[in-house]
Amino acid sequence: MKTHLPASPAYTAYAPLPCLRPYILCLWSLHSPGVTETPSTIRVLPDGCMDIIFDTNSCLGPVVPDSPPLPSVEKPAFFLTDPTHAPEQIRIHGRVEVCGVRFRPGGAAAFLGFDANEFSTGYIDMDAVAPYLTTGFVNIMSGDQLVEEKMRDIQLLLARTCKRARDPDALTRHAVELLAMDHGQATVSRTSERMGISRRTLERAFGRHVGIPPKQLARIIRLRQAISLLRSNSSLSMARIAQDSGYADQAHFTREFKLMTEVTPSQFLAEHHHVAFIQYDLPSFG
């Protein structure tokens, strides 16, 4: 799946190899053939996922009001993000060649062998999490292959390290599938009852394996359902979208949407013409 952003970089998503699917939702690249002279903006929506991001050209930076058009925070070339649970705007500039690995909720902790509740910052250097991978990442990203070839080599490197990974937590994975199946509309108490466990047991499992509470992931899944309806059927009223997505009413939908995206549903529809939402078409968690 390829999406062209306003300032010419293209976003492409790649399906993971079969052995990586229990852990990884998709891989992605953001690439421009030349230098992006005018910085453009990407709005990153909450998705509950951790990503490994490869930014060897340091072309990503946060959007800070009244800041210069350059990144204000220096990040390592390869870093792991915490589970995305709040909106953020990212500025891209220069020669854009960014790659990413988007893990399923709970997938990163299992694949890389750490507890998600140990994650206390917005990102962490991959060398601190998985030093056995960083040499391979350096070799791949410093080469002059095409982006598609680099993505293939990243997958092959990750596939070779599968034996280091522990199995994804079965309880957490089942809960994520149930929440996705219900489009985020079932309560955490109802989900835990269906699984035959206490709500507290489910919340502890999410803290260790996912890094965000199950209620927050349910909100994210419900938001994704609403965005899908917004984008796919322009004839639906906001009230109908609110109802079909499980919100109490249109006012509740608008409040929750703005809280989780920083824009209203109407602003979202207008803004996507000049701000890229690269998580439009995430695969299902189910």
Order of alpha helices (4+ residues) and beta strands (2+ residues): beta-beta-beta-beta-beta-beta-beta-alpha-beta-alpha-alpha-alpha-alpha-alpha-alpha-alpha-alpha-alpha-alpha
